[in-house]
Amino acid sequence: MTDSHDNLILAFESSADETSASVVKNGHIILSNIVATQIASHQRFGGIVPEVASRHHLEWIDRVTQEALMRAHITDPETQLSAVAATFGPGLVGSLLIGLMAGKTFAMVHNLPFIGVNHLAGHISAANFVKATVYPAMAIMVSGGHTELVWMAKENVFQIIGTTLDDAAGEAFDKVGRILGLKYPAGKEMQEMAQKGHADIHFPIAHTEADFDFSFSGLKSAVLNYVHHEKQLDRTINKNDVAASFQKAVIEAIIEKATLAIEKFQPQQLLLGGGVAANLALRCAVEDLAMKYQLVLTEAPIELSGDNAAMIGAAAFLAYKQKHFSGLDLNVDPSLNFTRM
């Protein structure tokens, strides 16, 4: 049910290996969210192949758009929709182009304002489907390509206070998964293995020059060295224990940096988003952290932790309220990021 005061946004997301279209009402109600995944196509390569991803986006973009419109009962876009949004970065160049061009074309044809959205803002804004954000707030953004602490002094203003200097946490999960012989993406299976294992192997946590920055490359190398060393001694490797110990190290690094940031910036609310936010052990650790500092915690729903267009619609609504629209000449920015404080 909608009325004249509702704002409906059609959003597109195609930054990596998910083709998605969604209609979001008022920034926090999902009317439709269609996601076509490509995981099966990329598993045999052990990771995303950009050219393959782009071709799949071309095959799926029209189908997910029509399905999203149908499920949201959008029959007259020009009068029913308030705006169109699409991710323009960061991500893979070819993949980003498909969703961005679809969004800009739809906006132009139906005479609707267009909003370019930062993919990272989408992951953070997914928390708005649970609870409205109270500012100032801090987000722990953990995904396959990004691990960042983001400060939000006010609505729709994002500033990085800590970032990864090398591998992101999700990337490290996939690389360690490959070491253990797991299929891509390895995060879910690593979590299941960790639940069966004992975190009794010591893997180091990197201490960076900047207080709030992360580094996971050394941790990945430590796991690789451990596995090689055990094989050389002809010892049986308990992969569940390796997974549990690695996961523990990743989470401890995230909580350590987040704790320092909370103590310095004193947020009112803590947000957790990104694909790795689906990890139950991480969620429990962040919940304990929020409880320790008596912070309101909002976690992106697990089903919206991965890449999807609904989160882009949520982020677009923040820009829509401030009338921050994009020109149809907007281009993709594969290395797009927030301003660093």
C-alpha positions as CSV (number, residue, x, y, z in Angstrom):
1,M,0.0,0.0,0.0
2,T,1.4,3.4,-1.0
3,D,0.1,7.0,-0.8
4,S,1.1,10.3,-2.2
5,H,3.6,10.9,0.6
6,D,5.5,7.7,-0.1
7,N,8.8,7.8,-2.1
8,L,9.5,4.7,-4.2
9,I,13.0,4.2,-5.6
10,L,14.0,1.6,-8.3
11,A,17.6,0.6,-7.5
12,F,20.2,-1.4,-9.4
13,E,23.3,-3.2,-8.1
14,S,25.9,-4.9,-10.3
15,S,29.3,-4.1,-8.8
16,A,30.6,-7.7,-8.7
17,D,28.9,-11.1,-9.4
18,E,25.3,-10.3,-8.3
19,T,22.7,-8.7,-10.7
20,S,20.0,-7.1,-8.7
21,A,17.0,-4.8,-9.0
22,S,14.8,-3.6,-6.2
23,V,12.0,-1.2,-5.4
24,V,12.3,0.4,-1.9
25,K,9.7,2.5,-0.2
26,N,10.7,5.4,2.1
27,G,14.2,4.0,2.5
28,H,13.3,1.1,4.8
29,I,10.5,-1.0,3.2
30,I,11.3,-3.5,0.5
31,L,8.6,-3.9,-2.1
32,S,10.8,-6.2,-4.2
33,N,14.4,-7.3,-4.2
34,I,15.5,-9.6,-7.1
35,V,19.0,-11.0,-7.0
36,A,20.6,-13.2,-9.7
37,T,23.8,-14.8,-8.5
38,Q,26.7,-16.0,-10.6
39,I,28.6,-18.0,-7.9
40,A,28.3,-21.3,-9.8
41,S,29.9,-19.7,-12.9
42,H,32.9,-18.4,-11.0
43,Q,33.5,-21.4,-8.6
44,R,35.6,-23.3,-11.1
45,F,38.0,-20.3,-11.4
46,G,38.3,-19.8,-7.6
47,G,37.1,-16.2,-7.8
48,I,35.3,-13.7,-10.0
49,V,36.3,-13.4,-13.6
50,P,35.4,-9.9,-14.7
51,E,34.6,-10.7,-18.3
52,V,32.4,-13.6,-17.3
53,A,30.6,-11.4,-14.7
54,S,29.9,-8.6,-17.2
55,R,28.4,-11.1,-19.7
56,H,26.1,-12.5,-17.0
57,H,25.0,-9.0,-16.0
58,L,24.0,-8.3,-19.6
59,E,22.0,-11.5,-19.6
60,W,20.2,-10.8,-16.4
61,I,19.7,-7.1,-16.0
62,D,16.5,-6.8,-18.0
63,R,15.0,-9.9,-16.3
64,V,15.6,-8.8,-12.8
65,T,14.3,-5.3,-13.6
66,Q,11.0,-6.6,-15.0
67,E,10.6,-9.0,-12.0
68,A,11.3,-6.2,-9.5
69,L,8.8,-3.9,-11.1
70,M,6.1,-6.6,-11.3
71,R,6.5,-7.8,-7.7
72,A,6.3,-4.1,-6.5
73,H,3.2,-3.6,-8.7
74,I,4.8,-0.8,-10.7
75,T,2.8,-0.4,-13.9
76,D,3.4,3.3,-14.5
77,P,7.0,4.1,-13.4
78,E,6.8,7.8,-14.3
79,T,4.0,8.4,-11.8
80,Q,4.6,5.7,-9.2
81,L,8.4,6.0,-8.8
82,S,10.2,9.0,-7.2
83,A,13.7,8.2,-8.5
84,V,16.1,5.7,-10.0
85,A,19.4,4.7,-8.4
86,A,22.4,2.6,-9.3
87,T,25.8,1.7,-7.9
88,F,28.6,3.6,-9.7
89,G,31.5,2.3,-7.5
90,P,33.5,0.7,-6.2
91,G,33.6,-2.6,-8.1
92,L,34.5,-4.2,-11.4
93,V,34.4,-1.7,-14.3
94,G,32.5,-3.9,-16.7
95,S,30.0,-5.0,-14.1
96,L,29.4,-1.5,-12.8
97,L,28.7,-0.2,-16.3
98,I,25.8,-2.6,-16.8
99,G,23.8,-1.6,-13.8
100,L,24.7,2.1,-14.1
101,M,23.7,2.3,-17.7
102,A,20.4,0.4,-16.9
103,G,19.6,2.9,-14.2
104,K,20.5,6.0,-16.2
105,T,18.5,4.8,-19.2
106,F,15.4,3.9,-17.1
107,A,15.6,7.3,-15.5
108,M,15.9,9.1,-18.8
109,V,13.1,7.2,-20.5
110,H,10.7,7.7,-17.6
111,N,11.7,11.3,-16.8
112,L,12.8,10.5,-13.3
113,P,15.7,11.9,-11.2
114,F,18.8,9.7,-11.0
115,I,21.0,8.9,-8.0
116,G,24.4,7.4,-8.2
117,V,25.2,5.4,-5.0
118,N,28.4,4.4,-3.4
119,H,28.3,0.6,-2.9
120,L,29.8,0.9,0.6
121,A,27.0,3.3,1.6
122,G,24.6,0.7,0.5
123,H,26.1,-2.0,2.8
124,I,25.9,0.5,5.7
125,S,22.4,1.7,4.9
126,A,21.1,-1.9,4.9
127,A,20.8,-1.5,8.7
128,N,18.0,1.0,8.1
129,F,15.7,-1.9,7.2
130,V,16.0,-2.9,10.9
131,K,16.1,0.4,12.7
132,A,16.6,4.1,11.8
133,T,20.1,5.3,12.5
134,V,20.8,7.7,15.3
135,Y,23.7,10.1,14.8
136,P,26.6,10.3,15.4
137,A,27.1,6.7,14.5
138,M,29.9,4.4,13.5
139,A,29.8,1.5,11.1
140,I,31.9,-1.6,11.0
141,M,31.8,-2.5,7.3
142,V,33.2,-5.9,6.5
143,S,32.9,-7.4,3.0
144,G,34.9,-9.3,0.4
145,G,36.7,-6.2,-0.9
146,H,36.5,-3.8,2.1
147,T,37.1,-3.8,5.8
148,E,36.5,-0.3,7.2
149,L,35.4,1.7,10.1
150,V,33.1,4.5,8.9
151,W,32.2,7.6,10.9
152,M,28.8,9.3,10.3
153,A,28.5,12.6,12.1
154,K,25.1,13.1,10.4
155,E,22.9,11.6,7.9
156,N,24.3,10.8,4.4
157,V,27.8,11.8,5.5
158,F,30.4,9.0,5.5
159,Q,34.0,9.3,6.5
160,I,36.6,6.6,6.8
161,I,38.5,6.4,10.1
162,G,40.0,3.0,9.5
163,T,40.6,0.8,6.5
164,T,42.5,-2.3,5.4
165,L,46.0,-1.8,4.1
166,D,45.9,-5.0,2.1
167,D,43.5,-7.9,2.0
168,A,40.0,-7.3,3.2
169,A,38.6,-9.7,5.8
170,G,36.3,-11.4,3.2
171,E,39.2,-11.7,0.8
172,A,41.3,-13.3,3.4
173,F,38.6,-15.8,4.2
174,D,38.5,-16.8,0.5
175,K,42.3,-17.1,0.2
176,V,42.6,-19.2,3.4
177,G,39.7,-21.3,2.2
178,R,41.6,-22.0,-1.0
179,I,44.6,-23.0,1.2
180,L,42.3,-25.5,2.9
181,G,40.9,-26.8,-0.4
182,L,37.5,-25.1,-0.1
183,K,35.3,-23.9,-3.0
184,Y,34.8,-20.2,-3.7
185,P,33.3,-18.3,-1.9
186,A,34.7,-19.9,1.3
187,G,33.1,-17.7,4.0
188,K,30.1,-19.8,4.8
189,E,31.9,-23.2,4.8
190,M,34.8,-21.7,6.9
191,Q,32.2,-20.6,9.5
192,E,30.7,-24.1,9.6
193,M,34.2,-25.6,10.0
194,A,35.1,-23.1,12.7
195,Q,32.0,-24.1,14.7
196,K,33.4,-27.7,14.8
197,G,37.0,-26.8,15.6
198,H,39.0,-25.4,18.5
199,A,40.7,-22.0,18.1
200,D,43.9,-23.2,19.7
201,I,46.4,-22.3,17.0
202,H,48.1,-19.0,17.5
203,F,47.8,-16.8,14.4
204,P,49.1,-13.2,14.7
205,I,47.1,-10.0,14.6
206,A,48.8,-7.2,12.7
207,H,49.4,-4.0,14.6
208,T,49.3,-1.1,12.1
209,E,50.9,2.4,12.3
210,A,47.5,4.1,12.3
211,D,45.3,3.2,15.3
212,F,42.2,2.1,13.4
213,D,43.6,0.5,10.2
214,F,43.6,-3.3,9.5
215,S,45.9,-5.7,7.8
216,F,45.0,-9.3,7.0
217,S,47.7,-10.3,4.5
218,G,50.1,-11.4,7.2
219,L,47.4,-13.5,8.9
220,K,46.8,-15.2,5.6
221,S,50.5,-15.9,5.2
222,A,50.7,-17.2,8.7
223,V,48.0,-19.8,7.9
224,L,49.8,-20.8,4.7
225,N,53.1,-21.2,6.6
226,Y,51.4,-23.3,9.3
227,V,49.8,-25.6,6.7
228,H,53.1,-26.0,4.8
229,H,55.0,-26.7,8.0
230,E,52.6,-29.4,9.2
231,K,52.7,-31.1,5.8
232,Q,56.5,-31.1,5.8
233,L,56.4,-32.8,9.2
234,D,53.8,-35.3,7.8
235,R,51.3,-34.3,10.5
236,T,47.6,-34.5,10.0
237,I,46.1,-31.0,9.7
238,N,42.8,-30.5,11.5
239,K,41.2,-28.0,9.1
240,N,38.4,-27.2,11.5
241,D,40.9,-26.0,14.1
242,V,42.7,-23.9,11.4
243,A,39.4,-22.4,10.4
244,A,38.4,-21.7,14.0
245,S,41.8,-20.1,14.8
246,F,41.8,-18.0,11.7
247,Q,38.3,-16.8,12.2
248,K,39.1,-15.9,15.9
249,A,42.1,-13.8,14.7
250,V,40.1,-11.9,12.2
251,I,37.4,-11.1,14.6
252,E,39.8,-10.1,17.4
253,A,41.5,-7.7,14.9
254,I,38.2,-6.1,14.0
255,I,37.0,-5.8,17.6
256,E,40.3,-4.4,18.8
257,K,40.3,-1.6,16.2
258,A,36.5,-0.9,16.7
259,T,37.0,-0.6,20.4
260,L,39.7,2.0,20.0
261,A,37.5,4.0,17.6
262,I,34.5,3.8,19.9
263,E,36.5,5.1,22.8
264,K,37.8,8.0,20.8
265,F,34.7,9.0,18.8
266,Q,32.0,8.2,21.2
267,P,29.2,7.2,18.8
268,Q,25.6,6.9,19.9
269,Q,24.9,3.9,17.6
270,L,27.0,1.1,16.1
271,L,26.2,-0.5,12.7
272,L,27.4,-3.7,11.2
273,G,27.2,-4.4,7.5
274,G,28.9,-6.1,4.5
275,G,29.0,-9.7,3.3
276,V,31.1,-10.9,6.2
277,A,28.6,-9.4,8.6
278,A,26.7,-12.7,8.0
279,N,29.3,-14.5,10.1
280,L,27.6,-15.4,13.3
281,A,30.8,-15.3,15.4
282,L,31.5,-11.8,14.3
283,R,27.9,-10.7,15.0
284,C,28.2,-12.1,18.5
285,A,31.5,-10.3,19.1
286,V,30.0,-7.0,17.9
287,E,26.9,-7.5,20.0
288,D,29.2,-8.0,23.1
289,L,31.1,-4.8,22.1
290,A,27.9,-2.8,21.8
291,M,26.7,-4.1,25.1
292,K,30.0,-3.2,26.8
293,Y,29.8,0.4,25.7
294,Q,26.0,0.6,26.0
295,L,25.5,1.4,22.4
296,V,22.5,0.9,20.2
297,L,23.5,-1.8,17.7
298,T,21.9,-2.3,14.3
299,E,23.1,-5.2,12.2
300,A,22.2,-5.5,8.5
301,P,19.8,-8.5,8.2
302,I,21.8,-11.6,7.2
303,E,19.7,-12.0,4.0
304,L,20.8,-8.4,3.0
305,S,24.4,-8.7,4.0
306,G,25.6,-9.7,0.5
307,D,25.3,-7.5,-2.6
308,N,21.7,-6.6,-3.4
309,A,19.8,-3.6,-4.8
310,A,17.6,-3.1,-1.8
311,M,20.6,-1.7,0.2
312,I,21.3,0.7,-2.8
313,G,17.7,1.8,-2.6
314,A,18.1,2.5,1.1
315,A,21.2,4.6,0.6
316,A,19.6,6.4,-2.4
317,F,16.7,7.5,-0.2
318,L,19.1,9.4,2.1
319,A,20.4,11.3,-0.9
320,Y,16.9,11.8,-2.3
321,K,15.7,13.5,0.9
322,Q,18.6,16.0,0.5
323,K,17.9,16.3,-3.3
324,H,21.4,15.1,-4.0
325,F,20.9,13.9,-7.6
326,S,23.4,12.8,-10.2
327,G,23.7,13.8,-13.8
328,L,23.2,11.3,-16.6
329,D,26.8,11.8,-17.5
330,L,27.9,10.1,-14.3
331,N,30.6,7.4,-15.0
332,V,31.7,4.4,-13.0
333,D,34.5,4.7,-10.4
334,P,35.9,1.3,-9.7
335,S,38.1,2.6,-6.8
336,L,35.5,4.9,-5.3
337,N,35.7,5.3,-1.5
338,F,34.6,7.6,1.2
339,T,36.7,10.6,2.3
340,R,39.3,9.7,5.0
341,M,39.3,11.7,8.2
